[in-house]
Amino acid sequence: MFSICKQHHPATGVEHAISCFFFNKVEKCLVTAGANILKVFRLIPDIDPKARSERYSEFYPPKSKLECMAQYQLFGNVMSIQSVSLANSQRDALLLAFSDAKLSVVEYDPENHDLRTISLHYFEEEDMKDGWTHHYHVPIVRADPENRCAVMTVFGRKLVVLPFRRESSIEDSDGDVKPMSGGIGGTKAPILSSYMILLKDFIDKIDNVIDIQFLYGYYEPTLLILYEPLKTFAGRVAVRTDTCAMAAISLNLQQKVHPVIWSVSNLPFDCVRAVPIKKPIGGTLIMSVNALIYLNQSIPPYGVSLNSIAESCSSFPLKAQDDIKITLDCVQVGFLEEDTLVLSLKGGELYVLTLLADSMRYVRSFHFEKAAASVLTTCICVCENNFLFLGSRLGNSLLLRFTESRNEVITLDDEEEPTAKRKK
């Protein structure tokens, strides 16, 4: 294979970025993936030893920079990446999804300073492909916030569930994954046997999965599925509109029963992604190209139109958002706080979105504020102390810092005076 394809220079672009405890449970690191290159960075202060007169505090941290701690070359292009904390582990593990339907669970090995494979999963049997030879579906992997399981989409219509071993919740079974040869003798495998869910068995019209996300605040792992049962496009809006839908299924890992507990239909046809909201607000944001919709179980939805096109291409009840004219295609999202998000648009603009909720924790309005302009991003990751990493395929990734006092994003190269934290 080397005689056919020779890689003279490693990939410099960044397609995925997450923040996790890669080396240990003390310090968080930034993990980026571009093509088949995986890099691990550490955020360190950029302090001039000669300038001892500067004073730093919690509200005025010093300038920081990224230091590359490790670089690994994989045997395939990374399609999706997530981190998870497994039982009895001293560091986080990485879930790496590869095309067409392959999944690897790896973690850092301090003895060899390399990646150690915990488990490998392959779901490309002929009966799973349903007769197709070429697939355009990109696998999506998502991890439960409470580290109970992980889910990956397979060929657009199937889900693979990987239950994780917990100390007291899931009982041992004969179908568990056996410990690998490199592990400690006598230890139990942290990942239990995987199983597949056929979405057609639970939702009749499900097809064309757009995004999947785990919701916060549920007793069992609850997966939200954003899909489009019958596809359409902008040229057929006059005939067919609001073709997207969402459904939330509860994953019972012991009995393997997965009821649909919540569903919403007739969403705008141009939905692009779902963003789960943490507690105490909860719920999810459904982002379409021309609208932003907040959904929560058992309460009415709230949606706003982001431009004049939304009024003519969707029948979903939307309110006009004042002083905003944007589109959310190719948008990247990161959480600064539970009710504050940063949005990176396709043109490089950065917006700070604040969810305004009432006394009952129901979102009643959105507040957009333009913060800055940056590079064309393919991923965004929020690190410690409100540092933002904007990854780009063009190789010009950027590290920014969010200042809460003025609700703006500044580059680390700017000279800033100490400012007080914004009072709420």
VOPAGU-2260 file (C-alpha; in pm, 1 decimal, decimal comma):
REM VOPAGU-2260
SITE   aa  ch    i         X         Y         Z
SITE  MET   A    0       0,0       0,0       0,0
SITE  PHE   A    1     290,8     233,3      61,4
SITE  SER   A    2     390,9     205,3    -305,7
SITE  ILE   A    3      46,6     334,4    -408,1
SITE  CYS   A    4     -11,0     609,3    -152,8
SITE  LYS   A    5     278,3     788,1      14,5
SITE  GLN   A    6     210,0    1048,0     281,1
SITE  HIS   A    7     502,0    1287,2     277,9
SITE  HIS   A    8     354,6    1538,0     521,5
SITE  PRO   A    9     100,6    1472,9     798,3
SITE  ALA   A   10    -233,8    1649,3     783,7
SITE  THR   A   11    -230,7    1998,8     932,0
SITE  GLY   A   12    -605,8    2062,6     933,9
SITE  VAL   A   13    -831,0    1996,3    1231,8
SITE  GLU   A   14   -1171,6    1833,7    1187,9
SITE  HIS   A   15   -1257,4    1727,1    1544,7
SITE  ALA   A   16   -1162,1    1863,4    1886,7
SITE  ILE   A   17   -1257,4    1759,4    2240,7
SITE  SER   A   18   -1134,9    1838,6    2591,0
SITE  CYS   A   19   -1074,5    1544,8    2825,1
SITE  PHE   A   20    -842,6    1397,4    3088,0
SITE  PHE   A   21    -614,5    1226,8    2838,7
SITE  PHE   A   22    -302,0    1168,0    3051,5
SITE  ASN   A   23    -447,1    1171,6    3404,7
SITE  LYS   A   24    -743,1    1292,2    3608,9
SITE  VAL   A   25    -565,2    1608,3    3720,7
SITE  GLU   A   26    -516,8    1810,7    3403,5
SITE  LYS   A   27    -745,8    1841,0    3103,4
SITE  CYS   A   28    -596,9    1828,3    2757,2
SITE  LEU   A   29    -713,1    1927,8    2413,1
SITE  VAL   A   30    -736,0    1636,8    2169,9
SITE  THR   A   31    -763,8    1717,4    1799,1
SITE  ALA   A   32    -811,4    1489,8    1500,4
SITE  GLY   A   33    -753,5    1570,9    1135,6
SITE  ALA   A   34    -756,2    1298,3     870,7
SITE  ASN   A   35    -552,8    1016,6    1035,0
SITE  ILE   A   36    -349,9    1237,1    1270,9
SITE  LEU   A   37    -437,6    1258,9    1640,4
SITE  LYS   A   38    -270,7    1532,4    1845,5
SITE  VAL   A   39    -281,5    1608,1    2217,7
SITE  PHE   A   40    -219,9    1960,9    2344,4
SITE  ARG   A   41    -179,1    2111,7    2687,1
SITE  LEU   A   42    -278,9    2467,0    2772,8
SITE  ILE   A   43       8,2    2641,1    2949,7
SITE  PRO   A   44      50,2    3006,2    3053,1
SITE  ASP   A   45     264,6    3217,9    2824,9
SITE  ILE   A   46     444,2    3428,3    3085,3
SITE  ASP   A   47     756,8    3627,0    3024,6
SITE  PRO   A   48     993,1    3560,7    3318,8
SITE  LYS   A   49    1132,6    3913,1    3285,7
SITE  ALA   A   50     792,4    4077,7    3335,8
SITE  ARG   A   51     744,0    4008,0    3706,3
SITE  SER   A   52     533,4    4316,0    3769,7
SITE  GLU   A   53     222,2    4166,1    3606,9
SITE  ARG   A   54     -43,1    4039,0    3840,9
SITE  TYR   A   55    -285,1    3763,8    3750,1
SITE  SER   A   56    -605,4    3653,7    3915,2
SITE  GLU   A   57    -901,0    3425,5    3850,3
SITE  PHE   A   58   -1074,0    3697,1    3650,0
SITE  TYR   A   59    -757,6    3802,7    3467,1
SITE  PRO   A   60    -569,4    3488,1    3373,2
SITE  PRO   A   61    -236,5    3515,6    3194,4
SITE  LYS   A   62    -195,9    3467,4    2824,7
SITE  SER   A   63    -183,3    3102,5    2732,0
SITE  LYS   A   64     -58,7    2890,4    2448,2
SITE  LEU   A   65     -93,5    2532,3    2332,3
SITE  GLU   A   66     191,9    2288,2    2370,3
SITE  CYS   A   67     181,5    1967,5    2166,4
SITE  MET   A   68     241,1    1677,1    2403,9
SITE  ALA   A   69     186,1    1381,9    2170,2
SITE  GLN   A   70     104,1    1299,2    1810,6
SITE  TYR   A   71     -23,4     966,6    1681,0
SITE  GLN   A   72     -78,8     841,2    1326,8
SITE  LEU   A   73    -381,8     617,1    1287,5
SITE  PHE   A   74    -469,1     363,0    1019,3
SITE  GLY   A   75    -776,4     548,4     896,1
SITE  ASN   A   76    -943,5     887,0     885,1
SITE  VAL   A   77   -1134,4     975,6    1200,5
SITE  MET   A   78   -1502,5    1037,0    1127,2
SITE  SER   A   79   -1616,6    1112,1    1482,7
SITE  ILE   A   80   -1455,6    1127,4    1826,2
SITE  GLN   A   81   -1581,8    1126,3    2184,0
SITE  SER   A   82   -1430,8    1080,7    2530,3
SITE  VAL   A   83   -1560,1     864,9    2812,5
SITE  SER   A   84   -1451,7     782,8    3166,6
SITE  LEU   A   85   -1450,5     406,7    3214,6
SITE  ALA   A   86   -1473,0     228,8    3547,4
SITE  ASN   A   87   -1150,1     190,5    3748,1
SITE  SER   A   88    -953,6     393,8    3495,1
SITE  GLN   A   89    -700,2     663,7    3579,7
SITE  ARG   A   90    -770,2     860,2    3260,3
SITE  ASP   A   91   -1034,7     909,8    2993,8
SITE  ALA   A   92   -1068,0     681,5    2693,6
SITE  LEU   A   93   -1130,6     792,4    2335,0
SITE  LEU   A   94   -1403,1     656,5    2108,6
SITE  LEU   A   95   -1284,5     680,7    1748,0
SITE  ALA   A   96   -1529,3     609,5    1465,0
SITE  PHE   A   97   -1400,0     518,2    1118,7
SITE  SER   A   98   -1581,3     459,7     790,8
SITE  ASP   A   99   -1785,7     269,2     704,9
SITE  ALA   A  100   -1881,8     121,8    1041,8
SITE  LYS   A  101   -1574,3      67,8    1258,2
SITE  LEU   A  102   -1517,0     180,8    1614,1
SITE  SER   A  103   -1204,0     178,9    1829,6
SITE  VAL   A  104   -1177,8     246,8    2202,3
SITE  VAL   A  105    -827,0     358,6    2296,5
SITE  GLU   A  106    -653,7     523,8    2589,2
SITE  TYR   A  107    -309,7     655,5    2673,3
SITE  ASP   A  108     -44,7     404,6    2779,5
SITE  PRO   A  109     207,0     576,3    3014,0
SITE  GLU   A  110     459,0     292,7    2985,8
SITE  ASN   A  111     507,0     317,6    2609,1
SITE  HIS   A  112     384,7     674,5    2561,7
SITE  ASP   A  113     147,8     542,7    2296,9
SITE  LEU   A  114    -216,9     457,2    2246,3
SITE  ARG   A  115    -344,7     132,4    2395,1
SITE  THR   A  116    -643,1     -35,4    2232,7
SITE  ILE   A  117    -913,3    -135,2    2478,5
SITE  SER   A  118   -1157,3    -282,3    2226,9
SITE  LEU   A  119   -1222,6    -293,7    1852,9
SITE  HIS   A  120   -1566,3    -313,7    1693,9
SITE  TYR   A  121   -1652,6    -396,8    1333,1
SITE  PHE   A  122   -2007,8    -372,5    1196,8
SITE  GLU   A  123   -1963,3    -416,1     821,6
SITE  GLU   A  124   -2117,7    -758,4     768,9
SITE  GLU   A  125   -2313,8    -809,4     449,1
SITE  ASP   A  126   -2648,4    -847,8     625,8
SITE  MET   A  127   -2605,7    -504,6     785,5
SITE  LYS   A  128   -2551,0    -330,0     451,7
SITE  ASP   A  129   -2896,4    -434,8     319,5
SITE  GLY   A  130   -2753,4    -505,4     -23,2
SITE  TRP   A  131   -2583,5    -168,8     -70,0
SITE  THR   A  132   -2222,2    -158,1    -183,7
SITE  HIS   A  133   -2153,2     214,2    -134,8
SITE  HIS   A  134   -2273,5     421,9     157,7
SITE  TYR   A  135   -2262,8     797,7     201,8
SITE  HIS   A  136   -2360,3     785,2     569,9
SITE  VAL   A  137   -2091,2     914,3     803,0
SITE  PRO   A  138   -2080,8     727,0    1136,2
SITE  ILE   A  139   -2165,3     939,0    1439,7
SITE  VAL   A  140   -2056,6     831,8    1787,7
SITE  ARG   A  141   -2200,0     981,9    2106,2
SITE  ALA   A  142   -2122,7     905,1    2471,9
SITE  ASP   A  143   -2366,9     925,8    2760,2
SITE  PRO   A  144   -2289,3    1220,2    2994,2
SITE  GLU   A  145   -2290,8     984,5    3293,8
SITE  ASN   A  146   -2060,8     731,9    3121,6
SITE  ARG   A  147   -2315,0     452,2    3109,4
SITE  CYS   A  148   -2296,1     369,6    2738,9
SITE  ALA   A  149   -2205,5     495,8    2393,5
SITE  VAL   A  150   -2402,6     484,7    2069,3
SITE  MET   A  151   -2288,1     491,1    1707,8
SITE  THR   A  152   -2495,0     519,8    1392,1
SITE  VAL   A  153   -2440,5     243,0    1137,3
SITE  PHE   A  154   -2541,1     287,6     772,4
SITE  GLY   A  155   -2792,9     557,6     858,6
SITE  ARG   A  156   -3071,7     333,2     989,6
SITE  LYS   A  157   -2913,3     129,5    1267,5
SITE  LEU   A  158   -2768,2     208,5    1608,8
SITE  VAL   A  159   -2495,6      18,2    1789,7
SITE  VAL   A  160   -2499,5      40,6    2169,7
SITE  LEU   A  161   -2183,1     -15,9    2374,5
SITE  PRO   A  162   -2269,8     -55,5    2743,9
SITE  PHE   A  163   -1992,5      33,5    2984,6
SITE  ARG   A  164   -1924,9    -161,8    3299,7
SITE  ARG   A  165   -2023,2      15,9    3615,8
SITE  GLU   A  166   -1924,0     -94,0    3961,7
SITE  SER   A  167   -2271,1    -189,1    4079,5
SITE  SER   A  168   -2531,3    -126,9    3808,3
SITE  ILE   A  169   -2481,0    -387,2    3535,5
SITE  GLU   A  170   -2432,7    -749,4    3626,8
SITE  ASP   A  171   -2167,5    -965,5    3466,8
SITE  SER   A  172   -2269,0   -1186,2    3177,7
SITE  ASP   A  173   -2108,4   -1448,6    2960,4
SITE  GLY   A  174   -2118,4   -1217,7    2659,3
SITE  ASP   A  175   -1882,4    -958,9    2802,1
SITE  VAL   A  176   -1581,9    -853,1    2603,7
SITE  LYS   A  177   -1279,6   -1046,9    2724,8
SITE  PRO   A  178    -983,8    -853,1    2867,6
SITE  MET   A  179    -716,5    -785,2    2608,9
SITE  SER   A  180    -373,6    -938,2    2636,4
SITE  GLY   A  181    -214,2    -608,1    2730,9
SITE  GLY   A  182    -438,4    -554,9    3032,7
SITE  ILE   A  183    -380,4    -638,5    3393,2
SITE  GLY   A  184    -447,2   -1001,0    3471,9
SITE  GLY   A  185    -775,0   -1071,0    3646,1
SITE  THR   A  186    -930,1    -732,1    3572,0
SITE  LYS   A  187   -1273,9    -714,6    3416,1
SITE  ALA   A  188   -1325,4    -562,5    3075,8
SITE  PRO   A  189   -1464,2    -207,5    3104,2
SITE  ILE   A  190   -1686,2    -250,8    2797,4
SITE  LEU   A  191   -1968,0    -504,7    2782,6
SITE  SER   A  192   -2088,4    -681,4    2469,9
SITE  SER   A  193   -2238,7    -448,7    2211,5
SITE  TYR   A  194   -2576,6    -498,0    2047,4
SITE  MET   A  195   -2763,3    -337,8    1758,3
SITE  ILE   A  196   -3090,0    -148,5    1745,8
SITE  LEU   A  197   -3294,9    -143,6    1426,0
SITE  LEU   A  198   -3462,7     194,2    1427,5
SITE  LYS   A  199   -3745,9      68,8    1205,8
SITE  ASP   A  200   -3859,2    -154,3    1492,6
SITE  PHE   A  201   -3925,8     146,7    1716,2
SITE  ILE   A  202   -4008,7     428,4    1474,7
SITE  ASP   A  203   -4188,9     333,3    1154,7
SITE  LYS   A  204   -4091,9     622,2     928,1
SITE  ILE   A  205   -3740,2     684,4    1054,3
SITE  ASP   A  206   -3479,5     738,6     785,8
SITE  ASN   A  207   -3195,8     976,9     698,7
SITE  VAL   A  208   -3060,7    1034,9    1049,6
SITE  ILE   A  209   -2921,9    1389,3    1073,9
SITE  ASP   A  210   -2788,3    1391,6    1430,1
SITE  ILE   A  211   -2804,3    1200,5    1756,8
SITE  GLN   A  212   -2745,8    1339,2    2105,9
SITE  PHE   A  213   -2781,3    1219,8    2464,8
SITE  LEU   A  214   -3014,2    1430,6    2678,7
SITE  TYR   A  215   -2940,1    1546,6    3032,4
SITE  GLY   A  216   -3143,5    1484,6    3344,8
SITE  TYR   A  217   -3298,0    1143,1    3274,5
SITE  TYR   A  218   -3281,8     836,1    3496,9
SITE  GLU   A  219   -3181,9     610,5    3207,1
SITE  PRO   A  220   -2966,7     703,8    2906,3
SITE  THR   A  221   -3198,8     890,5    2672,5
SITE  LEU   A  222   -3099,6     936,8    2310,1
SITE  LEU   A  223   -3245,9    1207,6    2090,3
SITE  ILE   A  224   -3259,9    1125,6    1719,5
SITE  LEU   A  225   -3304,9    1401,6    1463,1
SITE  TYR   A  226   -3409,5    1256,7    1128,6
SITE  GLU   A  227   -3592,8    1328,2     803,1
SITE  PRO   A  228   -3845,1    1056,6     707,4
SITE  LEU   A  229   -3908,5    1190,6     356,5
SITE  LYS   A  230   -3637,3    1403,4     204,5
SITE  THR   A  231   -3696,7    1732,1      28,4
SITE  PHE   A  232   -3489,9    2029,4     -79,9
SITE  ALA   A  233   -3525,5    2405,0    -122,8
SITE  GLY   A  234   -3670,5    2372,7    -472,6
SITE  ARG   A  235   -3971,8    2174,5    -343,9
SITE  VAL   A  236   -4058,4    2391,6     -45,8
SITE  ALA   A  237   -4381,7    2497,2    -215,2
SITE  VAL   A  238   -4491,0    2131,6    -230,1
SITE  ARG   A  239   -4334,2    1971,1      74,6
SITE  THR   A  240   -4217,5    2155,2     387,1
SITE  ASP   A  241   -4140,8    2069,0     749,7
SITE  THR   A  242   -4021,7    1716,3     677,9
SITE  CYS   A  243   -3787,4    1669,8     975,5
SITE  ALA   A  244   -3878,2    1510,7    1306,8
SITE  MET   A  245   -3717,9    1412,0    1634,3
SITE  ALA   A  246   -3768,0    1124,9    1874,9
SITE  ALA   A  247   -3620,1    1045,3    2215,4
SITE  ILE   A  248   -3572,9     680,9    2310,5
SITE  SER   A  249   -3486,0     552,5    2656,1
SITE  LEU   A  250   -3210,1     289,6    2662,2
SITE  ASN   A  251   -3261,9      11,6    2913,8
SITE  LEU   A  252   -2921,3    -153,3    2901,3
SITE  GLN   A  253   -3011,3    -453,4    3113,0
SITE  GLN   A  254   -3335,1    -565,5    2948,8
SITE  LYS   A  255   -3254,1    -411,3    2608,1
SITE  VAL   A  256   -3592,0    -243,2    2587,1
SITE  HIS   A  257   -3599,2      96,9    2421,0
SITE  PRO   A  258   -3935,5     277,0    2430,0
SITE  VAL   A  259   -3996,4     609,3    2257,1
SITE  ILE   A  260   -4076,8     855,6    2535,7
SITE  TRP   A  261   -4096,8    1178,5    2338,9
SITE  SER   A  262   -4139,4    1278,2    1976,5
SITE  VAL   A  263   -4195,8    1596,0    1777,5
SITE  SER   A  264   -4281,9    1611,0    1407,7
SITE  ASN   A  265   -4316,9    1878,3    1138,9
SITE  LEU   A  266   -3984,2    2046,0    1207,7
SITE  PRO   A  267   -3825,8    2264,8     935,5
SITE  PHE   A  268   -3680,4    2069,7     644,4
SITE  ASP   A  269   -3336,3    2230,5     679,7
SITE  CYS   A  270   -3253,4    2111,7    1032,2
SITE  VAL   A  271   -2878,8    2059,5    1067,0
SITE  ARG   A  272   -2808,1    1954,9    1425,4
SITE  ALA   A  273   -2938,9    1910,0    1780,8
SITE  VAL   A  274   -2771,4    2059,7    2088,5
SITE  PRO   A  275   -2863,5    1915,5    2432,0
SITE  ILE   A  276   -2895,1    2167,1    2715,6
SITE  LYS   A  277   -2762,3    2085,7    3060,3
SITE  LYS   A  278   -2961,1    2111,1    3379,8
SITE  PRO   A  279   -3123,4    2306,9    3540,7
SITE  ILE   A  280   -3275,3    2419,0    3209,0
SITE  GLY   A  281   -3265,0    2088,6    3020,8
SITE  GLY   A  282   -3418,7    2012,0    2684,6
SITE  THR   A  283   -3254,4    2059,9    2348,4
SITE  LEU   A  284   -3195,6    2316,7    2077,4
SITE  ILE   A  285   -3286,7    2222,1    1722,2
SITE  MET   A  286   -3084,9    2427,6    1477,0
SITE  SER   A  287   -3202,6    2469,8    1121,3
SITE  VAL   A  288   -3051,7    2690,6     854,8
SITE  ASN   A  289   -3304,4    2969,7     906,0
SITE  ALA   A  290   -3453,9    2905,2    1250,8
SITE  LEU   A  291   -3365,5    2813,1    1609,1
SITE  ILE   A  292   -3609,2    2600,6    1810,5
SITE  TYR   A  293   -3601,6    2506,0    2179,2
SITE  LEU   A  294   -3777,7    2180,3    2273,2
SITE  ASN   A  295   -3842,5    2030,3    2611,9
SITE  GLN   A  296   -4062,9    1743,7    2713,9
SITE  SER   A  297   -4416,9    1832,4    2830,1
SITE  ILE   A  298   -4384,6    2206,9    2758,8
SITE  PRO   A  299   -4471,6    2397,7    2440,6
SITE  PRO   A  300   -4184,6    2456,6    2195,4
SITE  TYR   A  301   -4032,5    2797,3    2140,8
SITE  GLY   A  302   -3878,9    2893,9    1809,6
SITE  VAL   A  303   -3749,8    3206,0    1640,5
SITE  SER   A  304   -3678,4    3289,4    1277,7
SITE  LEU   A  305   -3325,2    3411,8    1213,5
SITE  ASN   A  306   -3399,5    3571,3     875,7
SITE  SER   A  307   -3685,9    3648,1     640,9
SITE  ILE   A  308   -3653,3    3318,1     453,7
SITE  ALA   A  309   -3780,9    3115,1     750,8
SITE  GLU   A  310   -4127,3    3268,3     724,4
SITE  SER   A  311   -4178,9    3141,9     369,9
SITE  CYS   A  312   -4015,5    2796,8     394,3
SITE  SER   A  313   -4165,1    2663,9     717,5
SITE  SER   A  314   -4507,7    2642,7     879,4
SITE  PHE   A  315   -4364,4    2583,8    1225,2
SITE  PRO   A  316   -4476,0    2858,1    1467,6
SITE  LEU   A  317   -4178,7    3094,0    1481,4
SITE  LYS   A  318   -4135,3    3435,9    1632,7
SITE  ALA   A  319   -3925,0    3705,9    1474,2
SITE  GLN   A  320   -3584,3    3761,7    1633,7
SITE  ASP   A  321   -3505,1    4131,9    1636,5
SITE  ASP   A  322   -3178,6    4272,8    1506,4
SITE  ILE   A  323   -3045,9    3942,2    1373,9
SITE  LYS   A  324   -2997,3    3824,5    1015,8
SITE  ILE   A  325   -2790,5    3504,6    1012,9
SITE  THR   A  326   -2799,7    3147,3     886,6
SITE  LEU   A  327   -2693,2    2839,1    1081,3
SITE  ASP   A  328   -2569,1    2608,0     809,7
SITE  CYS   A  329   -2222,2    2472,2     894,4
SITE  VAL   A  330   -2259,8    2615,6    1246,4
SITE  GLN   A  331   -2031,5    2497,3    1528,0
SITE  VAL   A  332   -2143,5    2518,4    1891,2
SITE  GLY   A  333   -1966,7    2523,8    2226,9
SITE  PHE   A  334   -2093,1    2578,9    2582,6
SITE  LEU   A  335   -1947,5    2858,9    2791,4
SITE  GLU   A  336   -2201,0    2807,1    3072,6
SITE  GLU   A  337   -2521,8    2611,4    3118,9
SITE  ASP   A  338   -2723,0    2889,7    2955,8
SITE  THR   A  339   -2457,4    3051,5    2736,1
SITE  LEU   A  340   -2331,5    2917,2    2404,2
SITE  VAL   A  341   -2084,7    3040,5    2147,7
SITE  LEU   A  342   -2175,5    2996,4    1780,6
SITE  SER   A  343   -1926,5    2997,6    1496,2
SITE  LEU   A  344   -2096,5    3059,6    1162,2
SITE  LYS   A  345   -1985,4    2957,1     815,5
SITE  GLY   A  346   -1843,4    3302,7     747,5
SITE  GLY   A  347   -1625,2    3304,4    1059,3
SITE  GLU   A  348   -1851,7    3524,7    1272,6
SITE  LEU   A  349   -1871,6    3442,4    1643,1
SITE  TYR   A  350   -2198,1    3498,3    1828,7
SITE  VAL   A  351   -2272,2    3454,7    2198,6
SITE  LEU   A  352   -2617,8    3301,4    2248,1
SITE  THR   A  353   -2783,2    3336,2    2589,0
SITE  LEU   A  354   -3090,5    3132,2    2681,0
SITE  LEU   A  355   -3329,2    3351,8    2881,4
SITE  ALA   A  356   -3549,4    3136,7    3105,7
SITE  ASP   A  357   -3827,4    3229,5    3347,7
SITE  SER   A  358   -3873,0    3121,2    3709,4
SITE  MET   A  359   -3998,3    2778,9    3593,5
SITE  ARG   A  360   -3677,0    2717,8    3396,3
SITE  TYR   A  361   -3860,0    2747,8    3064,5
SITE  VAL   A  362   -3675,3    2920,6    2782,5
SITE  ARG   A  363   -3881,9    3217,8    2668,9
SITE  SER   A  364   -3638,5    3409,3    2451,0
SITE  PHE   A  365   -3291,5    3412,1    2298,2
SITE  HIS   A  366   -3030,7    3684,8    2311,1
SITE  PHE   A  367   -2772,4    3705,4    2032,9
SITE  GLU   A  368   -2465,0    3921,7    2056,0
SITE  LYS   A  369   -2190,6    3934,1    1798,6
SITE  ALA   A  370   -1855,1    3888,6    1966,1
SITE  ALA   A  371   -1587,5    3875,5    1698,0
SITE  ALA   A  372   -1485,5    3730,5    1363,8
SITE  SER   A  373   -1243,1    3442,4    1330,0
SITE  VAL   A  374   -1134,6    3165,4    1096,3
SITE  LEU   A  375   -1367,0    2933,9     907,2
SITE  THR   A  376   -1417,6    2664,6    1168,8
SITE  THR   A  377   -1493,3    2295,5    1134,3
SITE  CYS   A  378   -1506,5    2233,2    1510,6
SITE  ILE   A  379   -1508,1    2430,1    1833,1
SITE  CYS   A  380   -1396,8    2322,5    2178,9
SITE  VAL   A  381   -1427,5    2512,8    2505,7
SITE  CYS   A  382   -1128,5    2454,7    2732,7
SITE  GLU   A  383   -1070,7    2562,8    3091,6
SITE  ASN   A  384   -1098,6    2930,3    3192,5
SITE  ASN   A  385   -1322,4    3005,8    2889,4
SITE  PHE   A  386   -1050,1    2944,6    2632,7
SITE  LEU   A  387   -1193,1    2863,3    2292,1
SITE  PHE   A  388   -1018,8    2646,7    2037,6
SITE  LEU   A  389   -1144,3    2692,9    1683,0
SITE  GLY   A  390   -1030,7    2412,7    1456,3
SITE  SER   A  391   -1009,0    2461,2    1081,3
SITE  ARG   A  392    -940,8    2232,6     786,5
SITE  LEU   A  393    -737,9    2509,3     626,4
SITE  GLY   A  394    -462,1    2468,9     884,7
SITE  ASN   A  395    -515,5    2809,2    1049,2
SITE  SER   A  396    -673,7    2700,5    1377,2
SITE  LEU   A  397    -707,4    2965,4    1644,5
SITE  LEU   A  398    -704,9    2986,9    2024,8
SITE  LEU   A  399    -922,5    3260,4    2175,6
SITE  ARG   A  400   -1031,3    3374,7    2519,2
SITE  PHE   A  401   -1382,7    3477,0    2617,3
SITE  THR   A  402   -1407,6    3776,2    2852,6
SITE  GLU   A  403   -1731,0    3773,4    3048,6
SITE  SER   A  404   -1713,2    4136,6    3153,8
SITE  ARG   A  405   -1771,5    4262,3    2801,2
SITE  ASN   A  406   -1930,1    3953,0    2645,5
SITE  GLU   A  407   -1678,8    3934,7    2366,2
SITE  VAL   A  408   -1410,7    3707,6    2235,9
SITE  ILE   A  409   -1055,4    3834,4    2203,3
SITE  THR   A  410    -741,5    3680,0    2067,9
SITE  LEU   A  411    -462,2    3585,8    2300,7
SITE  ASP   A  412    -226,6    3823,7    2127,4
SITE  ASP   A  413    -418,7    4133,3    2234,0
SITE  GLU   A  414    -308,1    4331,5    2536,5
SITE  GLU   A  415    -593,5    4345,0    2785,7
SITE  GLU   A  416    -631,0    4525,6    3113,0
SITE  PRO   A  417    -772,8    4348,4    3420,0
SITE  THR   A  418   -1153,5    4355,7    3417,2
SITE  ALA   A  419   -1411,8    4258,1    3675,1
SITE  LYS   A  420   -1637,4    3961,9    3623,3
SITE  ARG   A  421   -1983,8    4040,6    3496,0
SITE  LYS   A  422   -2245,7    4039,5    3769,6
SITE  LYS   A  423   -2561,7    3844,4    3712,2
